[in-house]
Every structure is written in C-alpha cells, then in structure tokens.
C-alpha cells in the first residue's frame, strides 16, 4: 500500500514523497525456527508421524529372530505353548521387521535370567516336563541342556535331539516316569548314553552305536533312570540326508 505525505517548507514548493510500506523479510533465526518446526513433523518409514521423544522403532536382525524362535521352541517343549500357538508365533517371528514385534511374542513367557550360546534361553539346573495324551515333546536345534531333566509323560512321543544342543554340563541325568510311546535320544560324537539305571516294564531298548573315532573325548554323559513302561527307548545317531545316502557319506566327519 502506498502512502503520500504532503510536506510544506518556506523555501520549497509543495512536493510529495511516496513511501512503500512492505512486509519486512524474516530474519535468519525465524527461518531456522520454521525449518525446525517442519522437521518436528517428519514422517517415519513406517508411516507414523514421529515427534520429539518418539524415536523410530528399531529393526530386527536375523540373529534377533533366531533367538526368539529358540525361546518359543523351548517354551513349547516345557508345555507353555500348544502346537498351534507355536506354529502361529513362529510364523510371526520369522517375518517380524521390528524388535517390538518380536518382544510381543515372548511377553507372556517366563523371563530368562541368564542365557548361553546366543540362544536367549535360560540356563537351568532342573527342567520338569509333564504331559498326558497330548502332542509330542521335542528338544531340537540349539536347545540348552540342563543338569537334570524330569520326564513325567503319559502316551506322548519324546524326542531329545543333541545334534546342535548347547551343552553346559558334562552330565545329564534324565529321571523317566514315562508310559507308552517312544523315547528317542539322537546323539552325536562325544555323547554317550547310560541306560543301566532305567527300569523297563513291557518295553524294549534299541541302541544304535555309530562308528566313531576312539580318540573322540566324551563331552556329555546322559544317565537314564526311573521307569519306562509300554513302549520303546531308541538311542541313535542323526539320520543321513538323501544326498549323504546317495554318496554313502557318514553323517559326521568324526564317524570316519
């Protein structure tokens, strides 16, 4: 907007001066403040608007997913999760993108006070498993071997696979109170199984010794005690893969 000001002077004739009143430019400080204000409303990659104090969620790595998978499998073996719950949570864990998604899968499970071998599982002295007429009890993969295991199982298959197990003690005592079905122990070089303390009632034992190097040190001694009724006890090495069977290769380099 233009404003005309009339000025009178004794020596000068009347004239006019036009002044343009325009908005003043913003200062540098104002510009920086605007820029800061725009950054405070930045949108995160997840599509959520993040402001001060709400950092973006941390991404999960393969190792993070593997740790949660191990915890879920061990929890299922302890009877804390059903087979359907385990399958559902494993599917979510393997496709999880953030740590918060993984944390939700184990939020209702007992916390681990000490971990070993990068499994995220608690190191325990005694583990007791009680199941009756339900799904199979399995310990496979990188499960943590306790000092003592109590099996109170009725008509449920039990599989203890030591192939990739994390061994924390040199001796594992298994107190067996098992009726029906089969108790299977899958060994590896350096693991020996003692069945002398196990009472068999209408049961039989199948112990398959794999050829091993006599110089292989004993890393774990498994002692079976208690009673096994109406079923079988199978102790065997890992089965060969189809490719190993075709090539007639042993399951382990120690068994040559």
Backbone bond lengths (Angstrom), bond angles and torsions (degrees), N, CA, C in turn:
res aa  C-N    CA-C-N  psi(-1)  N-CA   C-N-CA  omega(-1)  CA-C   N-CA-C  phi
1 X - - - 1.463 - - 1.520 109.08 -
2 X 1.357 117.06 133.51 1.479 122.14 -178.67 1.520 109.60 -98.39
3 X 1.322 115.61 137.09 1.461 122.19 179.82 1.523 108.82 -122.22
4 X 1.323 116.90 125.79 1.473 121.51 -179.75 1.524 109.39 -100.51
5 X 1.329 114.48 125.62 1.468 121.14 -179.03 1.530 108.84 -109.80
6 X 1.319 118.06 126.51 1.473 123.47 178.71 1.505 109.33 -93.80
7 X 1.378 117.19 127.70 1.466 123.13 -178.22 1.523 108.51 -123.43
8 X 1.317 117.23 131.00 1.464 121.93 176.09 1.520 108.73 -110.36
9 X 1.337 116.98 137.97 1.462 122.94 177.59 1.521 107.85 -141.26
10 X 1.353 116.18 150.64 1.452 119.61 -177.30 1.515 111.96 -65.81
11 X 1.276 121.54 -32.10 1.468 124.08 -175.44 1.497 112.84 -102.43
12 X 1.266 116.52 -10.07 1.469 119.25 -177.60 1.503 109.47 -117.28
13 X 1.279 114.57 144.80 1.460 119.12 174.41 1.518 109.27 -74.55
14 X 1.262 112.49 168.93 1.475 115.76 -178.69 1.531 110.35 -68.73
15 X 1.243 112.50 133.79 1.471 117.23 177.01 1.526 107.51 -141.98
16 X 1.252 113.96 171.01 1.490 118.78 179.93 1.512 111.56 -124.82
17 X 1.281 114.06 146.16 1.481 121.05 176.18 1.524 107.37 -122.36
18 X 1.299 114.49 128.52 1.482 119.49 179.73 1.525 109.92 -101.02
19 X 1.278 114.49 128.76 1.474 119.66 177.09 1.532 108.91 -115.76
20 X 1.274 114.81 131.75 1.479 119.72 177.90 1.515 108.44 -97.27
21 X 1.295 112.84 119.89 1.477 117.53 177.11 1.530 108.31 -98.93
22 X 1.314 116.06 109.25 1.474 121.55 -178.92 1.513 109.44 -119.54
23 X 1.279 116.98 154.59 1.475 119.19 177.10 1.515 110.71 -60.59
24 X 1.331 116.86 139.16 1.456 121.36 178.97 1.524 110.35 -75.32
25 X 1.353 117.53 142.17 1.472 119.94 177.94 1.520 111.22 -65.59
26 X 1.318 114.09 150.09 1.471 119.06 179.61 1.503 110.45 -68.66
27 X 1.314 116.33 147.85 1.462 120.99 178.67 1.520 109.96 -77.44
28 X 1.354 114.72 168.24 1.470 119.07 179.68 1.522 111.19 -62.03
29 X 1.341 113.02 -36.38 1.464 115.46 179.42 1.509 112.06 -63.69
30 X 1.369 116.72 -37.06 1.460 119.01 178.69 1.515 111.38 -66.35
31 X 1.348 115.56 -39.18 1.465 119.41 180.00 1.515 110.48 -62.46
32 X 1.332 115.83 -45.06 1.461 118.81 179.50 1.516 111.68 -63.25
33 X 1.332 115.42 -37.09 1.449 118.59 179.11 1.520 111.50 -64.37
34 X 1.353 116.88 -39.66 1.462 120.39 178.05 1.515 111.03 -63.91
35 X 1.359 113.76 -41.26 1.456 116.93 -179.95 1.516 110.74 -64.14
36 X 1.338 115.47 -40.93 1.464 118.33 178.69 1.507 110.80 -63.32
37 X 1.331 114.88 -38.68 1.461 118.35 179.34 1.501 112.47 -63.60
38 X 1.320 116.90 -37.64 1.466 119.23 179.59 1.509 111.47 -69.55
39 X 1.359 117.65 -33.64 1.450 120.44 -179.81 1.526 111.24 -69.24
40 X 1.351 116.06 -29.46 1.460 118.07 -177.73 1.519 111.82 -65.75
41 X 1.324 117.96 -16.83 1.453 120.40 178.58 1.501 112.62 -105.25
42 X 1.323 117.27 26.11 1.464 121.55 -177.72 1.522 110.25 -64.76
43 X 1.314 116.09 143.02 1.461 121.73 -179.35 1.520 108.52 -97.91
44 X 1.337 117.02 129.23 1.459 122.22 -178.83 1.520 110.14 -76.49
45 X 1.360 116.94 166.03 1.475 119.78 179.14 1.509 113.33 -60.73
46 X 1.349 118.49 -21.83 1.455 120.22 -179.67 1.514 112.38 -80.84
47 X 1.375 116.59 -3.77 1.448 120.05 178.62 1.504 113.75 94.36
48 X 1.358 117.36 -3.47 1.455 121.25 -179.98 1.521 109.53 -95.16
49 X 1.333 115.86 142.52 1.452 120.85 178.74 1.518 109.06 -79.20
50 X 1.328 116.99 121.42 1.454 121.51 -177.48 1.509 109.77 -105.68
51 X 1.299 116.55 130.75 1.443 121.74 178.14 1.512 110.41 -114.30
52 X 1.336 118.25 -173.10 1.467 120.77 178.14 1.517 110.94 -59.30
53 X 1.344 116.89 132.43 1.450 121.06 -180.00 1.510 114.90 86.76
54 X 1.337 119.04 1.06 1.469 121.06 177.63 1.517 109.27 -127.95
55 X 1.369 116.69 78.68 1.459 120.75 -178.42 1.517 111.04 -67.68
56 X 1.332 117.77 157.81 1.467 120.43 178.85 1.523 111.11 -65.94
57 X 1.333 116.94 153.40 1.452 121.49 -179.56 1.519 110.86 -66.98
58 X 1.343 115.59 143.39 1.457 121.06 -179.90 1.522 110.08 -77.36
59 X 1.321 115.19 140.40 1.462 120.85 -179.99 1.531 110.65 -78.83
60 X 1.329 116.15 149.30 1.460 122.41 179.00 1.522 109.96 -93.21
61 X 1.334 115.82 140.78 1.463 121.82 178.38 1.533 109.60 -97.39
62 X 1.332 116.11 174.12 1.469 120.14 176.78 1.527 110.19 -61.55
63 X 1.345 116.66 -39.86 1.464 120.22 -179.98 1.525 111.17 -63.72
64 X 1.334 117.66 -38.12 1.464 121.43 177.44 1.527 110.51 -61.60
65 X 1.337 115.99 -44.35 1.467 119.50 -179.88 1.524 111.05 -65.18
66 X 1.349 116.54 -41.13 1.464 120.27 -179.12 1.526 111.45 -62.94
67 X 1.336 116.42 -39.41 1.466 119.22 179.71 1.527 111.34 -63.18
68 X 1.324 116.56 -42.37 1.455 120.09 -179.99 1.528 110.67 -67.62
69 X 1.321 117.39 -39.02 1.470 120.91 177.83 1.523 110.31 -60.14
70 X 1.333 117.82 -42.71 1.464 120.81 178.74 1.531 111.48 -63.66
71 X 1.331 116.08 -42.24 1.474 119.85 178.93 1.524 110.59 -62.27
72 X 1.325 117.39 -41.56 1.461 120.91 -179.41 1.524 111.33 -65.88
73 X 1.322 117.24 -41.34 1.470 119.75 -179.55 1.524 111.41 -65.81
74 X 1.332 116.23 -40.27 1.458 119.68 178.78 1.523 110.19 -67.29
75 X 1.329 117.34 -39.50 1.461 120.88 178.14 1.524 110.79 -62.61
76 X 1.337 117.05 -39.35 1.459 120.29 177.25 1.521 111.15 -65.19
77 X 1.335 116.68 -38.98 1.463 120.20 176.59 1.515 112.91 -64.73
78 X 1.343 117.27 -29.83 1.466 121.51 177.30 1.523 112.31 -81.08
79 X 1.338 117.09 -2.51 1.449 120.21 -179.54 1.513 114.44 85.64
80 X 1.335 116.88 10.64 1.469 120.50 -179.41 1.529 111.93 -80.63
81 X 1.323 117.47 -23.50 1.458 122.39 179.37 1.518 109.56 -128.00
82 X 1.324 116.51 143.17 1.459 120.29 173.97 1.530 109.33 -79.42
83 X 1.310 116.05 170.63 1.463 120.30 179.85 1.527 110.41 -61.87
84 X 1.327 117.18 -42.78 1.463 120.39 -179.99 1.532 111.45 -65.34
85 X 1.328 116.63 -41.24 1.471 120.18 177.78 1.517 110.81 -63.44
86 X 1.329 116.41 -40.28 1.460 119.82 179.29 1.519 110.86 -63.01
87 X 1.334 117.41 -47.50 1.466 120.44 -179.81 1.528 111.17 -60.74
88 X 1.322 116.20 -41.16 1.465 120.32 -178.70 1.530 111.32 -65.38
89 X 1.334 116.15 -44.01 1.467 119.62 -177.97 1.530 111.76 -72.52
90 X 1.314 116.83 -34.61 1.466 119.35 177.38 1.527 110.72 -63.42
91 X 1.310 116.64 -40.20 1.463 120.61 178.91 1.529 110.88 -61.49
92 X 1.332 116.08 -42.29 1.465 119.96 178.79 1.524 110.80 -68.86
93 X 1.333 116.75 -40.77 1.469 120.36 -177.95 1.523 111.86 -63.04
94 X 1.311 116.92 -41.44 1.463 120.26 -177.23 1.526 112.57 -70.82
95 X 1.330 117.56 -19.72 1.466 120.51 179.79 1.528 112.38 -110.30
96 X 1.333 117.48 6.09 1.468 120.85 -178.39 1.527 110.81 -66.62
97 X 1.319 115.84 142.35 1.465 121.59 -179.18 1.525 112.66 -108.49
98 X 1.340 117.38 -22.28 1.461 120.28 -177.66 1.523 110.45 -127.19
99 X 1.345 115.15 161.47 1.458 120.70 179.81 1.525 111.70 -68.03
100 X 1.324 116.98 -30.69 1.462 119.14 179.63 1.526 111.01 -66.61
101 X 1.330 117.48 -34.46 1.463 120.17 176.32 1.526 110.88 -64.12
102 X 1.331 116.62 -39.77 1.462 120.28 178.96 1.523 111.15 -69.75
103 X 1.341 116.60 -39.69 1.468 119.91 -178.45 1.521 111.56 -61.60
104 X 1.334 116.66 -34.44 1.463 120.20 -178.89 1.534 111.49 -65.65
105 X 1.323 117.83 -25.49 1.465 121.08 -176.82 1.520 112.53 -74.51
106 X 1.324 117.84 -23.78 1.471 121.15 -178.58 1.524 112.15 -116.89
107 X 1.333 117.31 11.39 1.468 120.41 -175.86 1.523 112.17 -64.13
108 X 1.342 118.55 -29.46 1.461 121.40 -177.84 1.527 112.73 -98.76
109 X 1.344 117.05 12.28 1.462 121.13 178.50 1.528 109.59 -103.33
110 X 1.335 118.35 153.70 1.464 120.63 -179.99 1.524 110.60 -58.88
111 X 1.335 118.08 138.67 1.470 120.80 -179.96 1.517 111.02 -70.33
112 X 1.330 115.07 150.32 1.465 121.10 176.68 1.515 109.02 -94.49
113 X 1.324 116.67 123.79 1.458 120.46 -178.33 1.514 112.26 -86.44
114 X 1.326 117.39 -24.38 1.465 121.08 178.28 1.509 108.44 -147.33
115 X 1.308 117.30 140.93 1.450 121.06 -177.06 1.514 110.17 -123.95
116 X 1.321 115.17 161.95 1.454 120.53 -179.07 1.512 109.35 -147.41
117 X 1.327 114.63 147.90 1.454 120.24 172.77 1.507 114.85 65.19
118 X 1.337 118.07 17.11 1.456 120.53 179.54 1.512 113.87 69.72
119 X 1.356 117.24 16.58 1.446 119.30 -178.09 1.519 112.53 -87.52
120 X 1.320 117.13 -19.81 1.446 119.95 -176.47 1.517 112.35 76.38
121 X 1.344 117.97 8.99 1.453 122.30 -179.65 1.522 110.42 -100.03
122 X 1.326 115.74 149.65 1.456 121.28 -177.55 1.522 111.13 -75.38
123 X 1.333 115.63 140.37 1.455 121.31 175.07 1.526 107.67 -84.81
124 X 1.332 117.18 118.25 1.460 121.01 -175.62 1.525 110.12 -121.14
125 X 1.342 115.51 150.06 1.455 120.18 174.68 1.518 110.97 -82.22
126 X 1.342 116.32 -38.51 1.457 120.40 -177.46 1.531 109.72 -131.94
127 X 1.320 116.15 131.33 1.464 122.28 174.69 1.522 107.64 -125.68
128 X 1.326 116.13 128.07 1.464 120.70 178.95 1.523 109.17 -115.80
129 X 1.322 115.36 131.11 1.462 121.96 179.64 1.523 108.29 -119.53
130 X 1.326 116.37 122.38 1.455 122.30 178.88 1.524 109.12 -123.59
131 X 1.316 117.04 119.79 1.463 121.55 177.66 1.525 109.78 -147.82
132 X 1.334 114.59 144.04 1.457 120.94 -179.60 1.526 108.50 -134.62
133 X 1.339 116.42 121.93 1.464 122.45 175.42 1.532 111.62 48.58
134 X 1.302 117.40 50.27 1.473 120.63 -179.78 1.520 109.08 -132.89
135 X 1.335 116.56 -163.05 1.453 120.82 -177.19 1.519 112.16 -68.18
136 X 1.317 114.65 172.06 1.456 120.87 -177.64 1.525 111.04 -67.81
137 X 1.335 114.94 146.97 1.459 122.54 173.85 1.523 107.08 -95.93
138 X 1.326 116.55 122.64 1.468 120.08 -176.34 1.516 111.17 -131.77
139 X 1.327 114.35 137.65 1.458 122.16 168.17 1.524 105.84 -125.11
140 X 1.325 116.38 103.34 1.455 121.48 -177.06 1.521 108.18 -133.93
141 X 1.331 115.59 166.05 1.464 119.63 179.31 1.521 111.24 73.80
142 X 1.343 115.82 -146.28 1.465 121.55 -177.57 1.534 110.66 -92.83
143 X 1.316 115.20 67.51 1.465 119.48 175.69 1.520 108.82 -91.96
144 X 1.331 115.57 152.30 1.461 121.93 -175.81 1.520 109.60 -90.29
145 X 1.325 116.42 123.70 1.466 121.81 -178.61 1.533 109.09 -80.64
146 X 1.339 118.42 121.08 1.467 120.02 177.79 1.523 110.98 -79.78
147 X 1.332 115.07 -179.14 1.467 119.04 176.38 1.526 111.15 -77.98
148 X 1.342 115.91 -34.00 1.465 120.50 -179.83 1.519 109.48 -142.83
149 X 1.335 115.38 141.32 1.454 121.95 -179.13 1.519 108.77 -128.14
150 X 1.338 115.91 128.59 1.455 120.91 178.55 1.528 108.89 -109.58
151 X 1.328 116.04 121.32 1.458 121.66 -179.79 1.525 109.61 -109.82
152 X 1.328 116.35 104.59 1.457 121.55 174.66 1.521 106.69 -110.74
153 X 1.330 115.70 86.13 1.459 121.50 -168.35 1.529 109.54 -129.57
154 X 1.342 114.83 135.97 1.456 120.34 178.69 1.525 109.63 -125.62
155 X 1.308 115.55 116.21 1.463 123.95 178.94 1.537 112.13 52.40
156 X 1.334 114.17 53.11 1.470 122.54 173.01 1.523 108.16 -137.93
157 X 1.311 116.36 134.91 1.459 120.01 175.17 1.529 109.38 -67.46
158 X 1.341 115.62 142.00 1.469 120.83 178.17 1.522 108.53 -127.36
159 X 1.345 115.59 126.28 1.464 121.94 179.03 1.521 108.68 -124.78
160 X 1.328 116.36 118.67 1.463 122.49 174.77 1.531 107.65 -115.69
161 X 1.326 116.14 103.77 1.461 121.71 -176.32 1.533 108.65 -102.83
162 X 1.318 116.39 113.18 1.464 121.91 -177.68 1.525 112.82 -94.06
163 X 1.335 117.33 8.11 1.463 120.36 -174.93 1.524 112.00 -56.59
164 X 1.337 117.50 -48.01 1.469 121.94 -178.87 1.522 111.94 -117.93
165 X 1.323 117.45 18.21 1.459 120.72 -176.24 1.523 111.28 -68.64
166 X 1.338 115.40 151.33 1.471 121.98 176.57 1.519 107.37 -92.03
167 X 1.332 117.00 113.71 1.463 122.41 -175.51 1.524 108.97 -94.89
168 X 1.321 116.86 120.69 1.460 121.95 -178.53 1.519 112.83 -108.47
169 X 1.345 118.26 -14.60 1.457 122.91 178.68 1.524 108.63 -133.30
170 X 1.319 116.02 161.95 1.464 118.94 -179.55 1.523 112.59 -86.51
171 X 1.355 117.21 -10.86 1.468 120.72 -179.19 1.525 109.71 -136.04
172 X 1.321 115.25 135.82 1.464 121.87 174.00 1.522 108.36 -122.29
173 X 1.315 115.97 119.61 1.468 120.74 175.69 1.523 107.89 -99.63
174 X 1.325 115.69 127.54 1.460 121.30 178.31 1.521 108.10 -113.81
175 X 1.342 116.00 112.09 1.463 121.48 175.31 1.522 107.88 -88.32
176 X 1.317 115.80 111.76 1.462 121.93 -173.13 1.519 110.60 -100.04
177 X 1.326 115.97 123.48 1.466 123.46 170.32 1.526 105.10 -128.62
178 X 1.331 115.66 75.62 1.455 121.06 -167.27 1.528 110.62 -126.76
179 X 1.332 114.27 133.42 1.465 121.00 178.14 1.520 108.96 -124.85
180 X 1.350 116.14 127.84 1.455 121.21 177.37 1.517 113.18 79.38
181 X 1.351 113.91 165.12 1.463 122.88 176.53 1.533 111.76 62.21
182 X 1.346 116.18 -162.37 1.456 121.78 -172.42 1.525 110.93 -124.78
183 X 1.311 114.84 135.56 1.462 122.59 170.82 1.525 107.46 -100.28
184 X 1.327 116.81 115.52 1.469 121.85 -176.46 1.518 109.91 -114.68
185 X 1.340 116.28 129.64 1.453 123.24 175.14 1.521 108.15 -117.88
186 X 1.329 116.89 119.41 1.464 122.33 178.10 1.521 107.57 -101.10
187 X 1.318 115.82 118.15 1.459 120.81 -174.24 1.529 111.59 -100.59
188 X 1.308 114.34 179.24 1.465 122.45 174.17 1.525 107.09 -146.43
189 X 1.317 119.46 166.55 1.465 120.22 179.43 1.525 111.82 -54.27
190 X 1.317 116.25 132.49 1.453 121.42 -178.92 1.517 113.63 98.17
191 X 1.338 117.99 -4.60 1.462 122.44 179.18 1.522 108.96 -112.64
192 X 1.327 116.24 124.43 1.466 121.30 178.30 1.520 108.37 -118.45
193 X 1.340 115.50 149.89 1.467 121.54 -177.53 1.521 108.64 -121.47
194 X 1.332 116.21 127.00 1.459 123.15 178.73 1.527 108.10 -108.24
195 X 1.341 116.74 116.31 1.472 121.18 -177.62 1.523 111.88 -108.25
196 X 1.335 118.19 10.21 1.461 120.67 -175.83 1.528 112.30 -64.36
197 X 1.310 118.15 -29.40 1.462 120.23 -177.58 1.517 113.78 -88.85
198 X 1.346 118.73 6.92 1.461 122.49 -177.56 1.519 110.05 -98.60
199 X 1.319 116.64 125.98 1.461 122.23 176.92 1.524 109.31 -89.53
200 X 1.326 116.26 128.20 1.460 122.27 -177.77 1.523 110.05 -106.50
201 X 1.343 115.77 127.77 1.452 121.78 177.59 1.528 107.74 -123.73
202 X 1.334 115.75 109.61 1.460 121.44 -176.74 1.543 109.84 52.09
203 X 1.313 115.77 42.86 1.471 122.24 179.52 1.520 108.60 -136.22
204 X 1.321 115.28 164.85 1.460 120.42 177.63 1.523 109.52 -138.90
205 X 1.320 114.33 158.56 1.462 121.33 -176.72 1.524 109.12 -116.85
206 X 1.335 115.31 135.38 1.456 121.40 173.46 1.519 107.49 -121.32
207 X 1.318 116.64 108.49 1.468 122.35 -176.28 1.529 107.73 -113.91
208 X 1.315 115.37 110.18 1.466 120.40 -179.66 1.517 108.62 -104.02
209 X 1.304 115.95 113.16 1.462 121.77 179.62 1.532 109.02 -89.59
210 X 1.321 116.02 122.58 1.468 119.99 175.75 1.521 109.38 -84.07
211 X 1.332 117.68 143.23 1.469 119.73 177.20 1.524 110.24 -63.00
212 X 1.321 117.03 126.05 1.463 121.82 -178.59 1.511 110.23 -130.85
213 X 1.305 114.35 163.83 1.456 120.75 175.55 1.521 109.00 -71.34
214 X 1.338 119.22 126.15 1.479 120.18 -178.03 1.523 113.04 -62.49
215 X 1.319 117.73 -17.56 1.463 120.57 179.73 1.533 112.73 -88.03
216 X 1.326 116.83 -0.06 1.460 119.57 -179.83 1.524 110.17 -68.29
217 X 1.331 119.23 123.89 1.473 120.54 -179.26 1.518 111.27 -72.07
218 X 1.327 116.01 152.45 1.457 121.74 177.50 1.527 108.32 -82.80
219 X 1.321 116.29 117.48 1.470 121.63 -179.84 1.526 112.15 -97.07
220 X 1.346 117.25 -24.88 1.467 120.22 -179.83 1.521 109.01 -151.15
221 X 1.328 114.37 131.71 1.462 120.89 174.53 1.527 107.60 -111.57
222 X 1.333 116.11 119.53 1.463 121.87 -178.90 1.523 108.15 -100.63
223 X 1.338 116.61 120.37 1.456 122.01 -179.01 1.527 109.22 -109.80
224 X 1.341 115.86 118.22 1.460 121.10 178.18 1.521 109.49 -94.85
225 X 1.334 116.38 130.28 1.456 122.27 178.18 1.527 107.99 -138.10
226 X 1.326 115.68 167.17 1.453 118.83 179.85 1.513 111.89 101.45
227 X 1.342 116.44 -145.21 1.464 120.74 -174.65 1.521 111.02 -139.04
228 X 1.339 114.33 134.75 1.465 121.86 173.79 1.530 107.33 -120.08
229 X 1.347 115.26 119.36 1.461 119.79 -177.03 1.519 110.42 -120.04
230 X 1.344 115.23 139.87 1.465 122.47 172.65 1.535 112.05 53.87
231 X 1.307 114.94 72.84 1.461 119.15 177.30 1.516 111.21 167.44
232 X 1.320 115.40 -153.97 1.460 119.79 -178.05 1.517 110.50 -134.03
233 X 1.332 114.51 157.28 1.457 122.78 169.04 1.520 106.62 -122.28
234 X 1.331 116.28 120.85 1.463 121.78 -177.42 1.523 108.77 -118.66
235 X 1.319 115.48 125.33 1.469 121.90 174.77 1.520 106.79 -119.56
236 X 1.320 116.45 119.75 1.467 119.84 -174.86 1.528 110.89 -150.24
237 X 1.343 116.68 160.76 1.468 120.74 172.25 1.527 110.03 -79.20
238 X 1.334 118.62 172.17 1.475 120.17 177.34 1.521 111.26 -61.64
239 X 1.302 115.49 146.87 1.463 119.70 177.64 1.529 109.95 -74.97
240 X 1.306 114.76 149.35 1.460 119.63 176.91 1.523 111.05 -70.69
241 X 1.317 115.43 147.21 1.459 119.15 171.38 1.524 108.89 -74.98
242 X 1.319 116.55 167.52 1.463 120.06 -179.60 1.526 110.81 -61.44
243 X 1.339 116.68 -38.76 1.456 119.93 178.58 1.520 112.36 -66.01
244 X 1.354 116.89 -39.92 1.461 120.04 177.23 1.518 111.10 -66.00
245 X 1.326 116.23 -36.75 1.458 118.84 178.97 1.516 111.32 -65.60
246 X 1.340 116.60 -41.75 1.461 119.40 179.31 1.520 111.66 -63.55
247 X 1.337 116.53 -40.07 1.460 120.75 -177.64 1.520 112.11 -88.84
248 X 1.342 116.37 -1.34 1.463 122.01 -178.06 1.518 110.97 55.75
249 X 1.346 116.44 40.45 1.452 120.12 178.18 1.520 110.10 -93.28
250 X 1.343 117.73 146.10 1.465 120.20 178.01 1.523 109.68 -69.28
251 X 1.340 115.50 161.24 1.463 120.31 -178.24 1.514 111.80 -75.51
252 X 1.314 118.67 -17.41 1.461 121.23 -178.18 1.502 109.58 -145.84
253 X 1.348 119.50 145.64 1.456 120.88 177.83 1.516 111.65 -64.95
254 X 1.347 118.72 -20.16 1.459 120.99 -179.44 1.526 111.69 -76.15
255 X 1.326 116.36 -16.58 1.465 118.80 -174.87 1.518 112.67 -91.88
256 X 1.331 116.52 9.76 1.470 118.67 178.64 1.531 110.07 -77.03
